[in-house]
Each structure stands twice: as structure tokens, then as C-alpha cells.
Amino acid sequence: MSFTIYSTLSRKKEIFEPINPPHVGMYVCGPTVYGDPHLGHARSAVTFDVLFRYLTFLGYRVRYVRNITDVGHLVNDADSGEDKLLKKARLEQLEPMEVAKYYTDRYHDMMDAINVCRPSIEPNASGHIMEQIDMVQQILDAGFAYVVNGSVYFDVVKYNQHYNYGQLSGRVIEDLLSTTRDNLEGQEEKRNSVDFALWKKAQPEHIMRWKSPWSEGFPGWHLECSAMGRKYLGEKFDIHGGGMDLLFPHHESEIAQSNIANGDTPCRYWMHNNMITVNGQKMGKSLGNSIMLEEFFTGSHALLEQAYNPMTVRFFILQAHYRSTLDFSNEALQAAEKGLKRLMQAVKTVESISPAADARDSENIKNIEMECYEALNDDLNTPIAISLLFEAARTVNSAADKKEKISANDIAILKKLFKNVAVDILGLKEEQNSNQNELVNNLVKMILDIRQQSKDKKDWATSDKIRNELVNAGIVIKDTKDGTDWEI
């Protein structure tokens, strides 16, 4: 059974064949650390976390590199305006690295909360200036860049005479030139409006600056990923991932840089997750509809009707295929909350059900297992995998309620399926709020003990009253021959 992924470059699904099996090199564009992470950051992180987990499950040894952008990302992508991080530092009257450290820590905290694995390597752009200077010099030596007033620009028009600038995004350079020719504010140094900065000379007020052969300045935004990907994964690696919003100009420019500096495109497979929408409109800070992850956890955003725990947010993301748009709504999140609870309850229940001595092995359970892995092999189709897990959960609940018999072999298959897919690959887990959970558990146990004492005394009125009050409080109890089970 082959694992296929959709390649943005070829625009089709391809069988995944690593360059140097069993090793896999994967580079994913990480955050620009000038603000708190939002739902869009979470979607990209969860998408490639599942990819990392699944490749590891398949037996590959994955080196996962995800960068931190802490210099060079200007306010717009046309190489003009302030550096995003410097702008935040100026507003908060802090050193730029104070801002970078604070928001990097915040990013880690939020990713830990939604159970995203840390990457193998997490390089900072500011820590790899020499590698970026070396790459700029290579591109200059090859004749595909030029120096103006201490800044270095990549010559996209010349590049396009030999290569195809637009092969990833589908952009046509003539269209790009015609639509940007009249919008050259802050770009007067460029030969062509489509050219992009490899190195920018720092203005006097620019705090973050490094010495280079051309000026005291800082690297261009696109350069960092090319330089750090090459350093840690080699000139050609297996997978480069990121959000669809990075496809152009960031990833398109990465291809151009690598073609000249390395003589080849940087990776074999380009993968992109799609965007988040709110009522069909793209979610973004500029539109005022962006929701920070912490706001989900506290319920403090105006668009939220309640707080949602981190695992609910992760499960909500996984219920849509990573290449489709994901539309935010409170109704969808509330449904995800209920669905996750049902699924995780089944993960617990399967550990306690007993096989029937006369039960035969079920073909349906074998098919569920097989189809679940088929879904994951089909470009990480998590929605289909989740629907199959729910089908497995129904079987578990039915067996627990003694409505159907289940064999020991089927129980073993279900246990393994839940552990491998729900827990290890999809990264789902029961929410841990240990103090509150322990308190609730102890209180309910005490109340159920009192109810059992009433039943032993044949005090049915008190027993029924306790049961009804628990139901009114949102706690469902179920009497079995082995005792009383309960759930919220």
C-alpha cells in the first residue's frame, strides 16, 4: 500500500519516494515571531505534525526542520516598509530579540497545548546570517543578481529567460510585470518590479543589521528558508511544506534561489495546506477576523460563544482535509467538541470490554482498519480516517452495552487502531485538567457510593433522586452487573 501526497508543483497526487530511504528530510515554514499564534498557524502546524507522525509510523527516520523568522520579513512582500518584528519592538519599546524570544515561547506554548510535536531542528533566521550571505554571493557570481546602493536583488526577468518563474504558483511573469509596473513606491532601486531582495541595506534607524560585502544590512525574507534548508537537509530534500499563502512569492522565490545557487529545485515534493475562512471570507489580521489560539482557550474573542479546549481545536482542524478550506463557526467547533468526547470515550471503553467466548471475528472491523490506513495513504485524508474511527467507536459502544458480541481478536484490532491512528498519528488525547478532573471524579464516586447504599437498603426513592439530580447536572450514569459507569 503506497503513500501518496499531492504535489503542488506537479498539481497531482504522487507516490511518496524519498531520495535516501529510510531517511526523510522535511522543511516547513514556521512563524514570524512578532505576535501570538492564531488559528491559521495552528492549521499549518497540525497538518505537518500529522505528516511527520505518519511518516514516522511508516518507519521512516524523519529530520523535521521548522524555522523561526526573526528578521527580514517586511510589512509587505514587495521589499518595502518596516521589518514586522522591528515594528513590534518599536511599539513596545523593547529590544527586537526580546520580542522574538517572547513570541517564540508563546508559539511553543500554544503548539504544545494542541499536541504538536517539536521539530528535529528549529533554526532562527538571525542565527544563520553567514549561510545567507554565502548564498547571495553564489547567486551574484552566477550573474542572476545585482547590487544597487548596498542592496542585492534577484533578477527575476533574466532568470525567467532560462527557467520558469511561476512554475509553482502558476503566475505568468508578463502579467506580474503589467500589474506591478505602476506600483513602484519604495522599489526604485529594482530593475524590474518583480525582482526581490536577497540583501537589504539597513537604514540608520534599522536596529538589526549585519556586516556583508555589500553593506551593513539584513537578509531578504525568502532567502532564510533556502539557506537553512540547504544547511540542515542538503541541496535537495524530500518535502517542503507551508500554508497556501506562502506559495507566492515566498516559495516561488525559494525555487528560483535554489535553482541558481544549487543547480536544482530545493525539494522533490511541495505541500501546502489551505486557508481558514470565516463565513466564506479569508481569516486574517488585516480583515479583523483573526482569532488567536489563546482566545479559543479562554473564549475571549467576540466571535466565540464559549471557550474551547486545545484538543477540540486540533480535532476541528483534522475534520477537514488539509487541502480544502476550513470554515470557522461556533456550531462546527461545538460539534467537534462533542465528537472528540465520544471518540476519546471509546478509546477508554475498548480497554475495559470483555470478549464473548462464542464471538466470531468480524470482517467489518478488519475492513475499518484497512480503510483507515488507505485513507491516510491517500494524501493524509484525515476526515475519512476520523469517520472510520467513529464507526469503530460505535462497535465498541455496542459491545460495551452487550448489544453485540465481540471476539478477543477484534478487541485487539480496535485497541491497536485507536492507539496507532487516533493517538499516535492524529495526535488526539484526553484533555488533562488534573485538579478539576480529580475533584469531579472523587465527588461523583462519593455520590454513587451513597446511591449504592440506598439501593442496598432498597431505598429506591433516594436512589432515583440521586440519579435524576446527576442527570440534571449533566452526568449520565449506567448501571451494569459489574457496578455503575458514568460520564459527563
C-alpha positions in Angstrom: 0.0 0.0 0.0 1.8 3.2 -1.2 1.6 6.5 0.5 0.6 9.3 -1.9 0.8 13.0 -1.4 -0.4 15.9 -3.6 2.5 17.8 -5.1 1.7 21.5 -5.6 4.4 21.6 -8.3 3.0 18.8 -10.5 -0.6 19.5 -9.4 -1.3 15.8 -8.9 -1.0 13.1 -6.4 2.3 11.3 -6.5 3.6 8.2 -4.7 6.0 9.3 -2.0 9.5 8.0 -2.8 12.2 9.6 -0.5 15.6 10.5 -2.0 17.6 8.5 0.5 15.3 5.9 2.3 14.7 5.3 5.1 15.7 8.9 5.8 13.3 11.7 5.0 14.1 15.4 5.0 11.2 17.8 5.6 11.3 21.6 5.9 8.2 23.5 6.9 8.0 27.3 7.1 7.4 28.4 10.7 6.1 31.6 12.3 7.3 35.2 12.0 7.5 35.8 15.8 6.1 39.3 16.2 2.6 38.3 17.6 0.6 35.5 19.1 -0.2 32.4 17.0 -3.7 32.3 15.5 -5.8 29.5 14.0 -4.0 29.7 10.7 -0.7 29.0 12.4 -2.4 26.0 14.1 -3.7 24.6 10.9 -0.3 24.5 9.2 1.4 23.2 12.4 -1.2 20.4 12.8 -1.1 19.4 9.1 2.6 18.9 9.0 2.6 17.4 12.5 0.3 14.6 11.2 2.6 14.2 8.2 5.6 13.9 10.5 3.8 11.5 12.8 2.6 9.3 9.9 6.0 9.2 8.1 7.5 8.1 11.4 4.7 5.5 11.9 5.6 4.1 8.4 9.1 3.5 9.6 10.9 6.5 8.1 13.6 8.4 10.0 12.4 12.0 9.6 14.5 15.1 10.1 11.9 17.7 10.5 13.1 21.3 10.2 10.8 24.2 11.0 12.2 27.7 11.1 11.7 30.8 13.2 11.6 34.1 11.2 13.0 36.7 13.5 14.5 39.1 10.9 13.9 40.2 7.3 10.1 39.8 7.0 9.0 43.2 5.9 5.4 44.6 6.4 4.6 43.9 2.7 6.1 41.4 0.3 7.4 44.0 -2.1 10.6 44.6 -0.1 9.4 47.8 1.3 8.2 49.0 4.7 9.3 48.1 8.2 10.5 44.7 9.4 7.5 43.2 11.2 9.5 42.3 14.3 11.2 45.6 14.4 7.9 47.4 14.2 6.6 45.4 17.1 9.8 46.1 19.1 9.4 49.9 18.4 5.8 49.9 19.5 6.5 48.0 22.7 9.9 49.8 23.4 11.7 46.5 23.6 14.9 45.0 22.0 13.9 43.0 18.9 15.3 39.8 20.4 13.1 40.3 23.5 10.1 40.4 21.2 11.4 37.3 19.2 12.0 35.4 22.4 8.7 36.2 24.0 6.6 35.3 20.9 8.7 32.2 20.2 7.9 31.0 23.7 4.3 31.8 23.2 4.2 29.9 19.9 5.8 26.9 21.6 3.3 27.0 24.5 0.3 27.1 22.1 1.7 24.3 19.9 2.4 22.2 23.0 -1.3 22.8 24.0 -2.6 21.4 20.7 -0.1 18.5 21.0 2.1 19.4 18.0 5.5 17.7 18.2 8.6 19.8 18.4 10.6 19.7 15.1 14.0 17.9 15.0 15.7 21.3 14.3 14.2 24.8 14.8 16.7 27.3 13.3 16.4 31.1 13.6 16.9 33.3 10.6 19.1 35.6 12.7 21.4 32.7 13.6 22.2 31.9 10.0 23.3 35.2 8.5 26.6 33.8 7.2 24.8 31.0 5.3 22.5 33.5 3.8 25.4 35.8 2.8 27.2 32.8 1.1 24.1 32.0 -0.9 23.7 35.6 -2.0 27.3 35.6 -3.2 26.7 32.4 -5.2 23.8 33.9 -7.0 25.7 37.1 -7.7 28.6 35.1 -9.1 26.2 33.2 -11.3 25.0 36.5 -12.8 21.4 36.4 -11.6 21.5 39.2 -9.1 22.7 42.8 -9.0 23.8 45.3 -6.4 22.3 48.8 -6.0 23.2 51.2 -3.2 24.3 48.3 -0.9 21.2 46.2 -1.5 21.2 43.0 -3.6 18.2 42.0 -5.8 17.4 38.8 -7.6 17.0 39.4 -11.4 13.7 37.6 -12.0 13.4 38.7 -15.6 16.8 37.3 -16.5 16.0 34.1 -14.5 12.8 33.6 -16.5 14.8 33.6 -19.7 16.4 30.3 -18.6 13.8 28.9 -16.1 10.1 29.4 -15.4 9.4 31.9 -12.6 5.8 30.9 -11.8 6.1 27.1 -12.2 4.8 26.6 -8.6 2.2 29.2 -8.4 1.0 29.3 -12.0 1.8 33.0 -12.2 2.9 34.5 -15.6 5.7 37.0 -15.4 4.3 39.2 -18.1 1.1 39.5 -16.0 3.1 40.2 -12.9 5.1 43.0 -14.7 2.0 44.6 -16.1 0.1 44.6 -12.8 3.0 45.9 -10.7 4.7 48.3 -13.1 2.8 51.3 -11.7 3.3 50.4 -8.1 6.9 51.0 -7.5 6.9 53.0 -4.3 9.9 52.0 -2.3 11.2 49.9 -5.1 13.0 52.4 -7.3 16.3 50.5 -7.0 14.9 47.5 -8.8 15.4 46.9 -12.5 12.1 45.2 -12.6 9.1 45.3 -10.2 9.1 41.5 -9.8 12.7 41.4 -8.6 13.0 40.5 -4.9 15.6 41.4 -2.3 18.3 39.0 -1.3 20.0 41.5 0.9 18.8 45.0 2.1 21.0 47.8 3.2 19.8 48.9 6.6 18.5 52.4 7.1 20.0 54.4 10.0 17.0 53.6 12.2 17.2 49.9 11.5 18.4 48.2 14.7 19.0 44.6 13.4 22.0 44.7 11.0 25.0 42.6 10.0 28.1 43.3 8.0 28.3 41.9 4.5 30.4 42.5 1.3 27.7 44.9 0.1 26.6 46.9 3.2 25.5 46.7 6.8 22.1 45.3 6.4 19.9 42.2 6.7 18.8 39.3 4.5 15.7 39.2 2.4 12.7 37.1 3.8 12.8 34.5 1.0 16.5 33.7 1.5 16.4 32.3 5.0 14.5 29.1 4.1 16.7 28.4 1.1 19.8 28.8 3.2 18.7 26.9 6.3 17.0 24.1 4.3 20.3 23.6 2.5 22.3 23.6 5.7 20.3 21.0 7.6 18.8 18.9 4.8 21.1 19.3 1.8 20.8 20.9 -1.6 17.8 18.6 -2.4 15.5 17.2 0.2 12.2 15.4 0.2 9.3 17.7 1.3 8.9 21.4 1.7 5.6 22.5 3.3 3.7 25.6 4.4 0.5 27.4 4.1 -1.1 28.3 0.8 -0.4 32.0 1.5 3.3 31.3 1.2 3.1 29.7 -2.3 3.7 33.1 -3.9 6.0 34.9 -3.7 7.9 33.1 -0.9 8.1 29.6 -2.2 8.3 30.6 -5.8 11.3 32.8 -4.9 12.9 29.9 -3.0 12.8 27.7 -6.1 14.5 30.5 -8.1 17.2 31.0 -5.5 17.9 27.3 -5.2 18.0 26.7 -8.9 20.8 29.2 -9.3 22.7 28.5 -6.1 22.3 24.7 -6.0 21.6 23.9 -9.6 18.2 22.3 -8.8 14.8 22.9 -7.1 15.1 22.6 -3.3 12.8 19.6 -2.8 11.0 16.7 -4.5 7.5 17.4 -3.1 5.9 20.8 -2.4 2.9 20.5 0.0 0.5 23.4 1.0 -2.3 23.5 3.5 -5.3 25.6 2.6 -6.7 28.6 4.4 -9.2 29.3 7.2 -12.3 31.2 6.4 -15.0 32.9 8.5 -18.4 32.9 6.8 -16.6 32.3 3.5 -14.1 35.2 4.0 -10.4 34.5 4.5 -9.4 34.8 8.1 -6.6 37.3 8.6 -5.4 40.1 10.9 -5.9 42.8 8.2 -9.6 41.8 8.0 -10.1 41.9 11.7 -11.5 38.4 11.9 -8.3 36.6 13.1 -8.7 34.6 16.3 -5.7 33.9 18.4 -5.3 30.4 19.9 -5.3 31.7 23.4 -8.7 33.4 22.7 -10.1 29.9 21.7 -8.9 28.5 25.0 -10.4 31.4 27.1 -13.4 32.2 24.9 -12.4 35.9 25.0 -13.0 36.7 21.3 -16.2 38.4 20.1 -16.8 35.7 17.5 -16.7 32.9 20.1 -19.7 31.8 22.1 -17.6 29.8 24.6 -14.1 28.6 25.4 -12.8 25.6 23.6 -10.1 23.3 24.9 -6.9 22.8 22.8 -7.8 19.2 21.7 -11.2 20.4 20.4 -9.3 23.0 18.2 -7.0 20.2 16.9 -9.9 17.9 16.2 -11.8 20.7 14.4 -8.8 21.2 12.1 -8.4 17.5 11.4 -12.1 17.1 10.4 -11.3 18.9 7.1 -8.8 17.7 4.5 -5.7 19.8 4.7 -6.0 21.0 1.1 -9.6 22.2 1.5 -10.7 25.4 3.1 -11.7 25.2 6.7 -14.7 27.4 7.6 -14.9 28.6 11.2 -18.2 28.6 13.1 -19.1 28.0 16.7 -21.5 25.3 15.6 -18.7 23.4 13.9 -16.5 23.7 17.0 -19.3 22.6 19.3 -19.8 19.6 17.1 -16.1 18.9 17.2 -16.2 19.1 21.0 -18.9 16.5 21.2 -17.4 14.3 18.6 -14.0 14.3 20.2 -15.5 13.4 23.5 -17.4 10.4 22.0 -14.3 9.2 20.3 -12.0 9.5 23.3 -14.6 7.8 25.5 -14.5 4.8 23.0 -10.7 4.8 23.3 -11.1 4.4 27.0 -14.0 1.9 26.8 -12.2 -0.5 24.5 -9.7 -1.2 27.3 -12.4 -2.5 29.6 -14.7 -4.5 27.4 -14.6 -8.3 27.6 -14.7 -10.7 24.6 -17.5 -13.2 24.2 -16.3 -16.8 24.1 -18.6 -17.7 21.2 -18.0 -14.5 19.1 -16.6 -14.8 15.6 -14.1 -12.4 14.2 -15.8 -9.5 12.3 -14.9 -8.8 8.7 -16.3 -5.3 9.3 -13.7 -4.5 11.9 -10.9 -5.7 9.6 -12.3 -3.5 6.8 -12.4 -0.5 9.1 -8.8 -1.0 10.0 -7.7 -1.4 6.3 -9.8 1.5 5.1 -8.4 3.8 7.8 -4.9 3.3 6.6 -6.0 3.6 3.0 -7.4 7.0 3.8 -4.2 8.1 5.4 -2.2 6.8 2.5 -4.4 8.8 0.2 -2.8 12.2 0.8 -3.5 12.2 4.5 -7.3 12.1 4.3 -7.9 12.7 8.0 -11.7 13.3 7.6 -12.2 9.8 6.2 -10.0 8.3 8.8 -11.9 10.0 11.6 -15.3 8.8 10.1 -13.9 5.3 10.2 -12.8 5.7 13.8 -16.3 6.8 14.7 -17.6 3.6 13.1 -15.1 1.6 15.2 -16.4 3.6 18.3 -20.0 2.6 17.6 -18.9 -1.1 17.6 -17.0 -0.6 20.9 -20.1 1.1 22.5 -22.4 -1.6 21.2 -20.1 -4.3 22.6 -19.9 -2.5 25.9 -23.7 -2.3 26.1 -23.9 -6.1 25.4 -25.8 -5.4 22.3 -23.4 -7.3 20.2 -20.7 -9.9 20.8 -17.1 -9.2 20.1 -14.1 -11.5 19.8 -10.8 -11.1 21.6 -9.1 -10.7 18.2 -11.4 -7.8 17.2 -10.8 -6.1 20.6 -7.1 -6.3 19.9 -7.6 -4.8 16.4 -9.6 -2.0 17.8 -7.2 -1.2 20.6 -4.3 -1.1 18.1 -6.3 1.0 15.7 -7.2 3.6 18.3 -3.7 3.8 19.6 -2.0 4.0 16.2 -4.4 6.3 14.4 -6.3 8.4 17.0 -3.5 8.8 19.4 -0.1 8.4 17.7 -0.9 9.7 14.2 -3.7 12.1 14.6 -2.3 13.2 17.9 -5.5 13.2 19.9 -5.6 12.8 23.6 -7.9 13.3 26.5 -7.8 16.8 27.9 -5.7 17.0 31.1 -7.1 19.2 33.8 -5.9 17.0 36.6 -7.0 19.0 39.6 -10.5 19.6 38.2 -10.8 16.0 36.9 -9.7 14.5 40.2 -12.2 16.7 42.1 -15.1 15.7 39.9 -14.1 12.0 40.0 -14.0 12.0 43.7 -17.3 13.8 44.1 -19.1 11.6 41.7 -17.6 8.5 43.3 -18.8 9.6 46.7 -22.3 10.4 45.4 -22.5 7.0 43.6 -21.4 5.2 46.8 -24.3 6.9 48.7 -26.7 5.9 45.9 -25.4 2.3 46.1 -26.0 2.3 49.9 -29.6 3.5 49.2 -30.1 0.7 46.7 -28.7 -1.9 49.2 -31.3 -0.6 51.7 -34.0 -0.8 49.0 -34.5 3.0 49.4 -35.5 3.4 45.7 -36.8 6.9 46.2 -33.4 8.2 47.3 -31.6 6.1 44.6 -33.8 7.5 41.9 -33.5 11.1 43.2 -29.7 10.9 43.1 -29.7 9.5 39.6 -32.1 12.2 38.4 -30.1 15.0 40.0 -26.9 13.7 38.4 -28.6 13.7 35.0 -29.8 17.3 35.6 -26.2 18.2 36.3 -25.0 16.7 33.0 -23.7 13.4 34.4 -25.2 10.2 32.8 -25.0 7.0 34.8 -25.4 3.5 33.6 -26.0 0.5 36.0 -24.3 -2.7 34.9 -23.8 -6.1 36.6 -20.2 -5.0 37.5 -21.3 -1.7 39.1 -22.1 1.8 37.9 -20.4 3.6 35.0 -20.8 7.3 34.5 -19.7 10.0 32.0 -20.2 13.8 31.7 
